[in-house]
């Protein structure tokens, strides 16, 4: 199996860092930290280049906060200069792994995404009678660094690139320790609790490495279970079949396989049911014939819009910021049968355009 060397010179190149800055700054250039980096852009990129080439680069501390939608999650934001490095690394190693990913892995991949996953889900719902819906317990806090390194280093034979991966991994070790409930797997001793684990939610590298890690599961589903119809978005899984017995057997196989990755399945919520009941997936409920927005997502949007209008009235937010937010939400929910819902929500909260 081919491994790759001589990655690091291109990774450190000023041109790669400049393009990585551009991608990291997209949509965030008004933020003080991003604007400050851009003000001395050339100097900052040259300094990063020198630190990477000399292997003196050290990641900075994370800033943590919580998001409550769609569920409570601890987000870890790396300093902006580190985010530039994350992009620089992923730009060089992503093609190595992308060619080996399953076509039905949809998160954080070019040409994929939420709406493609929803379309695939509906396609399979029209072709098969039953679905096994499953998800992994505390996925990002559970990712085992030793296993992830083995997966990455199997392809990456460049010692300097391995060093940078270690720097980023080590900087995030433990940031989700309080979000992880210790699980002991067969063969573990008490020292298993000291294993390095966890990927900070918010890093580009975490999103990419999640796909590398769970590609092992994708290949198991494809090659060993011979499942012809499945879709995965991060740790949410859908397997389709015309046989309920087959799907229950596949669930048992997943329960047996996942400990190899030191992961566990939500046994109670991972269940088999007819696709005609509607599949709750990625904020929508998908039926063979139509797709509805989850009720809680409409409620969350209404609350968010009300809060934005209050900030607009107080002079703390621009009209265009609200308009952009509304346009983005409308474009997203338009992928479901939501015309009546959109009209009702927006008519109830008319956004007055301010003069001037």
DAQUIPE-V209751 format. One line per field, one symbol per residue. phi: phi as a letter, one per 20 degrees, with the letter a starting at -180 (. if undefined). burial: I if it has 16 or more other ideal C-beta (glycine too) atoms within 10 Angstrom, else O. Layout:
BEGIN
phi->???
burial->???
END
This chain:
BEGIN
phi->.fdcdlefgffeggfffffffgffegmcfefgffffffgdgfffffffgffffeldfcfefeddbddddebfceedefggfffffgffffgedgffegfdfffdddelcfmdngffffffgfgffedceccddbbeflgffegeffffgfffffdddeffffffgfgffffdfnfdgfedegcddgnfdffffeffbodffpfgfffffgfffefffgffffeeelfebbbccldedccdaedfffffffffffffeggfelccefffeebdbffffndfblncdedgdabdffgffffffffffffffffffemebegffffffffffffffffcecgfffffffffcfefeefn
burial->OOOOOOIIOOIIIOOIIOOIIOOIIOOOOOOOOIOOIOOOOOOIIOOIIOOIOOOOIOIOOIOOOOOOOOOOOIOIIIOIIIIIIIIIIIIIIIOIIOOOIIOIIIIIIOOIOIIOIIOIIIOIIOOIOIIIIIIIIIIIIIIIIOIIIOIIIOOIOIOIIIOIIOIIIOIIOOIIOOOIOOOOOOOOOOOOOOOOIIIIIIIIIIIIIIIIIIIOIIOIIOOOIOIOIIIIIIIIIIIIIOOOOIIOOIIOOIOOIIOOIIIIIOOOOIOIOOIOOIIOIIIIIIIIOOIIIIOOIIOIIOOOIOOIIOOIOOOOIOOOOIOOIIOOIOOIIOIIOIOOIIOOIIOOOOOOOOOO
END
